[in-house]
């Protein structure tokens, strides 16, 4: 859950600083512009990737601490997610209202969010107000108060969401599917926790988790904007220099999704939802881009994939279908998802099964591979390099994936070098396994699904 503070405050201040016409362009970065990345190391050992840009007087800072909700203590599910909602709810000697008023006066935008594998934070600020804004960010990172009233208020908001999810058949079906796929591994748990676990979290629990999770050893930082390397060195120490050197993280075992199983979740919905899970691939695997292009051709290309064409365009069985590679710190998968009328579930699965089998046997054509390469190369600049904020997010994920500072330059060559044989081999490697299947909808338990069927969604890993 993310709680960005008054985005309008930041954009209003930015508009005053650069003018309305310039504001319309700010936030845009020429897609063809080179990204000159510097590595900056502070005196206390904090490392950041920096892209200097003085087009507008703005700075975007994104950072992540490895270890998100997967680090929740036993019986305290939802703790890290709750903590992420409280960093701007009072810090240092400023209670919640005073802190947010100070942030408003600084004309800055701050947000925190817990994912399964990392705790993310970000700030956008005007360079003229840098000192005031970064002082507040330093307080939030180092001295969050976790006062009882804000803790209880945020807890109640999260509980409202948990209760709403308990009445959502899609969420409940996916939860049951996750439990089947991952068993007792933390990936089977909701990052918001449950009503039982979130109510046990105390301010002292939050303080203990803050001390364990926020440290220099598991920190990544990316900065884009009107700031030079020497200035940034001092600011890194101001924000992060006082953190412990080493995080105290519990060991997490790797887990592979359980395959060849079915979860049939019956609920009276207008349509049935289908999802299949196959083995995935590590991000640092030499054949990653072959698998990425294979997935794009099969189901990742929203309007160009084989699954989209056969299941929607030719047979009209769905409004949308697609596939994606899911990369996590301790597990990977290839998932295919769609929805269709309940009386068409078996037909849709049969069509998808046939398309997967055909792809395994024949692989893509030269034309399909060439088109996939063109799209994947071009979409990266549009999705990842079109603004200072998106560049900062991209640099952060490149660090988390250990891809190197030259990745943006070498990525095109890696993609262009993928051959048809490599894509075919990836299909053989990932798609021949018996997938696990989820069906959510009316009469799901009477549906003749059969194992080995498949279904699909658009590529969501834009960092690749």
C-alpha positions as CSV (number, residue, x, y, z in Angstrom):
1,X,0.0,0.0,0.0
2,X,1.4,3.4,-1.0
3,X,0.5,6.7,0.5
4,X,2.0,9.5,-1.6
5,X,1.5,12.9,0.0
6,X,-0.4,15.5,-2.0
7,X,0.9,15.1,-5.5
8,X,-0.8,18.3,-6.4
9,X,1.4,20.2,-4.0
10,X,4.5,19.1,-5.8
11,X,3.1,19.8,-9.3
12,X,1.7,23.2,-8.3
13,X,5.2,24.2,-7.0
14,X,6.8,22.8,-10.1
15,X,4.5,24.7,-12.3
16,X,5.4,27.9,-10.5
17,X,9.1,27.2,-10.8
18,X,9.2,26.3,-14.5
19,X,6.0,27.7,-16.0
20,X,3.0,25.8,-17.3
21,X,4.4,25.2,-20.8
22,X,7.6,23.8,-19.4
23,X,5.7,21.7,-17.0
24,X,4.0,19.9,-19.8
25,X,7.4,18.9,-21.1
26,X,9.0,18.0,-17.7
27,X,8.0,15.3,-17.1
28,X,9.0,14.0,-20.5
29,X,12.4,12.7,-21.5
30,X,13.4,12.4,-25.2
31,X,13.1,8.7,-25.9
32,X,16.2,8.8,-28.0
33,X,18.3,10.7,-25.5
34,X,21.4,8.9,-24.1
35,X,21.3,8.0,-20.4
36,X,24.6,8.9,-18.9
37,X,24.8,7.0,-15.6
38,X,27.3,7.8,-12.9
39,X,28.0,5.7,-9.8
40,X,28.3,7.9,-6.7
41,X,29.6,6.5,-3.4
42,X,29.3,8.5,-0.2
43,X,31.8,8.7,2.6
44,X,29.7,6.3,4.7
45,X,29.6,3.8,1.9
46,X,26.1,4.4,0.4
47,X,26.1,3.9,-3.4
48,X,23.7,5.5,-5.9
49,X,23.3,5.7,-9.6
50,X,22.9,9.2,-10.8
51,X,21.7,10.8,-14.1
52,X,22.3,14.5,-14.1
53,X,19.6,16.6,-15.9
54,X,19.2,20.4,-15.5
55,X,16.4,20.8,-18.0
56,X,14.1,21.6,-15.1
57,X,14.8,22.3,-11.4
58,X,13.6,18.9,-10.2
59,X,15.2,15.9,-8.5
60,X,13.7,12.3,-8.4
61,X,15.1,9.9,-5.8
62,X,14.0,6.3,-5.7
63,X,15.4,3.7,-3.3
64,X,14.7,0.2,-2.2
65,X,15.6,-2.0,0.8
66,X,15.8,-5.7,-0.2
67,X,13.3,-7.7,1.9
68,X,9.7,-6.7,1.8
69,X,6.6,-8.5,3.2
70,X,8.5,-11.8,2.8
71,X,10.4,-10.6,6.0
72,X,7.2,-10.4,8.1
73,X,7.9,-12.2,11.4
74,X,5.9,-15.4,12.1
75,X,2.4,-14.5,13.2
76,X,2.8,-10.9,12.2
77,X,1.8,-11.0,8.6
78,X,1.2,-7.5,7.1
79,X,3.8,-5.8,9.4
80,X,6.1,-4.5,6.6
81,X,3.1,-3.3,4.6
82,X,1.7,-1.5,7.6
83,X,5.2,0.0,8.3
84,X,5.3,1.3,4.7
85,X,2.2,3.3,5.4
86,X,3.6,5.1,8.4
87,X,6.9,6.8,7.3
88,X,5.1,10.1,6.5
89,X,2.9,9.8,9.6
90,X,5.3,11.5,11.9
91,X,9.1,11.3,12.3
92,X,11.7,12.8,14.6
93,X,10.1,15.5,16.7
94,X,7.3,16.1,14.2
95,X,3.9,14.3,14.8
96,X,1.8,13.3,11.9
97,X,0.1,16.6,11.1
98,X,3.2,18.6,11.6
99,X,5.3,16.3,9.4
100,X,2.8,16.4,6.6
101,X,2.5,20.2,6.9
102,X,6.3,20.5,6.7
103,X,6.3,18.3,3.6
104,X,3.6,20.4,2.0
105,X,5.6,23.6,2.7
106,X,8.7,22.0,1.1
107,X,6.7,21.4,-2.0
108,X,7.9,17.7,-2.2
109,X,6.2,14.4,-2.9
110,X,7.1,11.4,-0.8
111,X,5.9,7.8,-1.0
112,X,6.7,4.4,0.4
113,X,5.4,0.9,-0.6
114,X,6.1,-2.6,0.4
115,X,6.2,-5.3,-2.3
116,X,6.8,-9.0,-1.5
117,X,10.6,-8.7,-2.0
118,X,11.5,-5.1,-1.2
119,X,10.5,-2.0,0.7
120,X,10.4,0.9,-1.8
121,X,10.6,4.7,-1.2
122,X,10.7,7.7,-3.4
123,X,10.7,11.5,-3.3
124,X,10.3,14.2,-6.0
125,X,11.4,17.6,-5.1
126,X,12.4,21.0,-6.4
127,X,16.1,21.6,-6.3
128,X,15.6,25.0,-4.7
129,X,13.9,23.3,-1.8
130,X,16.3,20.4,-1.6
131,X,17.6,20.9,1.9
132,X,14.2,21.2,3.5
133,X,12.8,18.2,1.6
134,X,15.8,15.9,2.2
135,X,15.8,16.7,5.9
136,X,12.2,15.4,6.0
137,X,13.1,12.3,4.0
138,X,16.0,11.7,6.3
139,X,13.7,11.9,9.3
140,X,11.2,9.5,7.7
141,X,13.9,6.9,6.9
142,X,15.8,7.1,10.2
143,X,13.3,8.2,12.9
144,X,9.7,7.2,12.0
145,X,7.6,7.6,15.2
146,X,5.1,4.8,14.8
147,X,2.8,6.7,17.2
148,X,-0.3,4.8,18.4
149,X,-2.9,6.9,16.7
150,X,-1.5,6.8,13.2
151,X,-0.7,3.1,13.6
152,X,-4.3,2.4,14.5
153,X,-5.6,4.6,11.7
154,X,-3.5,2.9,9.1
155,X,-4.3,-0.5,10.5
156,X,-8.0,0.1,10.2
157,X,-7.6,1.2,6.5
158,X,-5.7,-2.0,5.8
159,X,-8.3,-4.1,7.7
160,X,-11.0,-2.5,5.5
161,X,-9.1,-3.7,2.4
162,X,-8.6,-7.2,3.9
163,X,-12.3,-7.5,4.6
164,X,-13.2,-6.3,1.1
165,X,-10.8,-8.8,-0.4
166,X,-12.4,-11.6,1.7
167,X,-15.6,-10.9,-0.3
168,X,-13.9,-10.8,-3.7
169,X,-14.0,-14.1,-5.4
170,X,-11.1,-13.2,-7.7
171,X,-8.8,-12.5,-4.7
172,X,-10.0,-15.5,-2.8
173,X,-9.5,-17.8,-5.8
174,X,-6.0,-16.4,-6.4
175,X,-5.2,-16.8,-2.7
176,X,-6.2,-20.5,-2.8
177,X,-4.1,-20.9,-6.0
178,X,-1.1,-19.3,-4.4
179,X,-1.3,-21.7,-1.4
180,X,-1.4,-24.6,-3.8
181,X,1.5,-23.3,-5.8
182,X,3.8,-22.4,-2.9
183,X,2.6,-24.4,0.1
184,X,3.9,-22.9,3.4
185,X,6.4,-20.6,1.7
186,X,5.9,-16.8,2.4
187,X,5.0,-16.4,-1.3
188,X,1.7,-18.1,-0.5
189,X,0.8,-15.3,2.0
190,X,-0.9,-11.9,1.3
191,X,1.4,-9.0,1.9
192,X,-1.4,-7.2,3.7
193,X,-1.6,-10.1,6.2
194,X,-4.9,-11.3,7.6
195,X,-7.3,-9.9,10.2
196,X,-5.8,-12.1,12.8
197,X,-2.1,-11.2,12.1
198,X,-2.3,-7.5,11.4
199,X,-4.2,-6.9,14.7
200,X,-1.2,-8.4,16.6
201,X,1.3,-5.8,15.3
202,X,2.4,-3.3,17.9
203,X,4.4,0.0,17.6
204,X,7.3,-1.9,19.2
205,X,7.1,-4.6,16.5
206,X,7.3,-1.9,13.9
207,X,10.3,-0.3,15.5
208,X,12.1,-3.7,15.7
209,X,11.3,-4.4,12.1
210,X,12.6,-0.9,11.1
211,X,15.9,-1.6,12.8
212,X,16.3,-5.0,11.1
213,X,15.2,-4.1,7.6
214,X,16.6,-0.6,6.9
215,X,20.3,-0.8,6.5
216,X,23.1,0.0,4.0
217,X,23.8,-3.5,3.1
218,X,20.4,-4.1,1.4
219,X,19.9,-0.6,0.0
220,X,19.8,0.5,-3.6
221,X,19.4,4.2,-4.7
222,X,18.8,5.9,-8.0
223,X,18.7,9.7,-8.5
224,X,17.8,11.7,-11.6
225,X,17.7,15.5,-12.0
226,X,19.3,18.8,-11.2
227,X,22.1,17.6,-8.8
228,X,25.8,16.9,-9.3
229,X,27.8,13.9,-8.0
230,X,29.6,15.8,-5.2
231,X,26.4,17.3,-3.8
232,X,24.7,14.0,-4.0
233,X,27.5,12.3,-2.0
234,X,26.7,14.5,1.0
235,X,23.0,14.1,0.6
236,X,23.3,10.3,0.5
237,X,25.0,10.5,3.9
238,X,22.4,12.9,5.2
239,X,19.5,10.5,4.3
240,X,21.0,7.1,4.7
241,X,24.4,7.5,6.5
242,X,23.0,6.9,9.9
243,X,21.5,3.5,9.1
244,X,23.1,0.3,10.4
245,X,25.7,-1.2,8.2
246,X,24.1,-4.7,8.0
247,X,20.4,-5.6,7.7
248,X,19.1,-8.4,9.9
249,X,17.2,-10.5,7.4
250,X,15.9,-14.0,7.9
251,X,16.9,-16.6,5.4
252,X,14.3,-17.4,2.7
253,X,14.4,-20.6,0.8
254,X,13.9,-20.8,-3.0
255,X,10.7,-22.3,-4.1
256,X,9.4,-23.5,-7.4
257,X,5.6,-23.4,-8.1
258,X,4.0,-26.8,-7.9
259,X,2.9,-27.9,-11.3
260,X,0.3,-30.3,-12.7
261,X,-2.4,-29.3,-10.1
262,X,-5.8,-27.7,-10.4
263,X,-7.7,-25.2,-8.2
264,X,-11.4,-25.0,-9.2
265,X,-12.9,-22.1,-7.2
266,X,-16.7,-22.0,-7.7
267,X,-18.4,-18.7,-7.5
268,X,-21.4,-17.2,-9.3
269,X,-19.7,-14.7,-11.6
270,X,-20.7,-13.5,-15.1
271,X,-17.5,-15.0,-16.5
272,X,-14.9,-17.6,-15.6
273,X,-11.3,-16.6,-15.0
274,X,-8.5,-18.9,-16.1
275,X,-4.9,-18.9,-15.2
276,X,-2.1,-21.4,-15.9
277,X,1.4,-21.4,-14.4
278,X,4.4,-23.0,-16.0
279,X,8.1,-22.9,-15.0
280,X,9.9,-19.6,-15.3
281,X,13.5,-18.5,-15.8
282,X,16.1,-16.6,-13.8
283,X,16.8,-13.0,-14.9
284,X,20.5,-13.8,-15.1
285,X,20.0,-16.9,-17.2
286,X,21.9,-16.6,-20.5
287,X,18.7,-17.6,-22.3
288,X,16.5,-15.0,-20.6
289,X,15.9,-12.9,-23.7
290,X,15.1,-15.9,-25.8
291,X,12.4,-16.8,-23.3
292,X,11.3,-13.2,-23.1
293,X,10.8,-13.0,-26.9
294,X,9.2,-16.5,-26.9
295,X,6.6,-15.3,-24.3
296,X,6.0,-12.1,-26.3
297,X,5.2,-14.0,-29.4
298,X,3.0,-16.5,-27.6
299,X,1.0,-14.2,-25.4
300,X,2.9,-11.2,-24.2
301,X,2.2,-9.0,-27.2
302,X,-1.2,-7.5,-26.4
303,X,-2.7,-7.3,-29.9
304,X,-0.1,-9.3,-31.8
305,X,0.4,-12.6,-30.0
306,X,-0.7,-16.0,-31.1
307,X,-3.0,-16.5,-28.2
308,X,-4.7,-13.2,-28.7
309,X,-5.3,-13.9,-32.4
310,X,-6.6,-17.4,-31.9
311,X,-8.6,-17.1,-28.8
312,X,-10.1,-13.6,-29.3
313,X,-9.9,-12.6,-32.9
314,X,-10.6,-16.0,-34.6
315,X,-13.0,-17.6,-32.1
316,X,-14.2,-14.6,-30.0
317,X,-13.9,-16.5,-26.8
318,X,-12.5,-13.6,-24.7
319,X,-12.0,-9.9,-24.6
320,X,-8.4,-10.3,-23.6
321,X,-5.7,-12.9,-23.2
322,X,-2.0,-12.8,-22.5
323,X,1.0,-14.2,-20.8
324,X,4.0,-12.9,-18.8
325,X,7.2,-13.9,-17.2
326,X,7.0,-13.5,-13.4
327,X,10.4,-12.9,-11.8
328,X,10.7,-12.9,-8.0
329,X,13.7,-13.0,-5.7
330,X,13.1,-16.6,-4.7
331,X,10.9,-18.0,-7.5
332,X,10.0,-17.6,-11.2
333,X,7.1,-18.6,-13.4
334,X,5.5,-18.1,-16.7
335,X,1.8,-17.4,-16.4
336,X,-1.1,-17.3,-18.9
337,X,-4.4,-15.7,-18.0
338,X,-7.8,-14.9,-19.6
339,X,-11.5,-14.9,-18.9
340,X,-14.4,-16.3,-20.8
341,X,-18.1,-17.4,-20.5
342,X,-18.5,-20.3,-18.1
343,X,-19.9,-22.5,-20.9
344,X,-16.8,-21.8,-23.0
345,X,-14.2,-22.7,-20.5
346,X,-13.4,-26.1,-22.0
347,X,-13.4,-24.7,-25.5
348,X,-11.0,-21.9,-24.6
349,X,-8.7,-24.2,-22.8
350,X,-8.6,-26.6,-25.8
351,X,-7.7,-23.8,-28.1
352,X,-5.0,-22.5,-25.8
353,X,-3.6,-26.0,-25.4
354,X,-3.5,-26.5,-29.1
355,X,-1.6,-23.2,-29.6
356,X,0.9,-24.0,-26.9
357,X,1.5,-27.5,-28.4
358,X,1.9,-25.9,-31.9
359,X,4.3,-23.4,-30.6
360,X,6.4,-26.1,-28.9
361,X,6.5,-28.2,-32.1
362,X,7.1,-25.4,-34.6
363,X,8.3,-22.4,-32.8
364,X,7.9,-18.9,-34.2
365,X,8.4,-17.7,-37.8
366,X,11.3,-15.4,-38.8
367,X,8.7,-12.6,-39.3
368,X,7.2,-13.1,-35.8
369,X,10.6,-13.0,-34.2
370,X,11.7,-9.9,-36.2
371,X,8.5,-8.1,-35.2
372,X,8.9,-9.1,-31.5
373,X,12.4,-7.8,-31.5
374,X,11.3,-4.4,-33.0
375,X,8.6,-4.0,-30.4
376,X,10.6,-5.1,-27.4
377,X,13.4,-2.7,-28.3
378,X,11.2,0.2,-29.0
379,X,8.8,-0.2,-26.1
380,X,11.6,-0.1,-23.5
381,X,12.4,3.6,-24.2
382,X,8.8,4.6,-24.1
383,X,8.0,2.7,-20.9
384,X,11.3,3.1,-19.0
385,X,13.1,6.2,-20.2
386,X,10.4,8.8,-21.0
387,X,10.6,10.8,-17.7
388,X,13.0,11.5,-14.8
389,X,10.7,9.5,-12.5
390,X,10.6,6.5,-14.9
391,X,14.4,6.6,-15.4
392,X,14.9,6.6,-11.7
393,X,12.6,3.6,-11.3
394,X,14.4,1.8,-14.1
395,X,17.9,2.5,-12.7
396,X,16.7,1.1,-9.3
397,X,15.4,-2.1,-10.8
398,X,18.6,-2.5,-12.8
399,X,20.5,-2.4,-9.6
400,X,18.2,-4.9,-7.9
401,X,18.6,-7.3,-10.8
402,X,22.4,-6.7,-10.9
403,X,22.3,-5.9,-14.6
404,X,25.1,-3.4,-14.7
405,X,25.4,0.3,-15.6
406,X,25.9,-0.5,-19.3
407,X,22.7,-2.5,-19.6
408,X,20.6,0.1,-21.4
409,X,23.3,0.2,-24.1
410,X,23.9,-3.5,-24.4
411,X,20.3,-4.6,-24.2
412,X,19.5,-4.0,-27.9
413,X,22.5,-6.2,-29.0
414,X,21.4,-8.9,-26.6
415,X,17.9,-8.9,-28.1
416,X,19.0,-8.7,-31.7
417,X,21.4,-11.7,-31.2
418,X,18.6,-14.1,-30.2
419,X,18.0,-16.8,-32.9
420,X,15.0,-18.8,-33.9
421,X,16.6,-21.9,-32.5
422,X,17.1,-20.3,-29.1
423,X,13.4,-19.2,-29.0
424,X,12.3,-22.7,-29.9
425,X,14.6,-24.2,-27.2
426,X,13.0,-21.8,-24.7
427,X,9.5,-23.0,-25.7
428,X,10.7,-26.6,-25.2
429,X,12.2,-25.7,-21.8
430,X,9.3,-23.8,-20.3
431,X,6.1,-25.0,-22.0
432,X,6.4,-28.8,-22.1
433,X,5.9,-29.1,-18.3
434,X,2.4,-29.8,-17.1
435,X,1.1,-26.5,-15.9
436,X,-1.1,-25.8,-12.8
437,X,-4.5,-24.5,-13.6
438,X,-6.9,-22.1,-11.8
439,X,-10.5,-21.7,-12.8
440,X,-12.7,-19.2,-10.9
441,X,-16.4,-19.0,-11.9
442,X,-19.8,-20.7,-11.9
443,X,-19.9,-24.5,-11.9
444,X,-16.1,-24.4,-11.8
445,X,-16.0,-27.8,-10.0
446,X,-18.1,-29.4,-12.8
447,X,-15.9,-27.9,-15.6
448,X,-14.1,-30.5,-17.6
449,X,-10.8,-28.6,-17.6
450,X,-8.3,-31.4,-18.2
451,X,-4.6,-30.9,-17.4
452,X,-2.2,-29.3,-19.9
453,X,-4.5,-26.5,-21.1
454,X,-3.3,-22.9,-21.1
455,X,-4.5,-19.3,-21.1
456,X,-2.8,-15.7,-21.2
457,X,-1.7,-11.3,-20.3
458,X,0.5,-8.5,-21.6
459,X,4.3,-8.4,-20.7
460,X,4.4,-6.6,-17.4
461,X,8.2,-6.7,-16.8
462,X,9.1,-3.4,-18.5
463,X,12.6,-3.4,-16.9
464,X,13.8,-6.1,-19.3
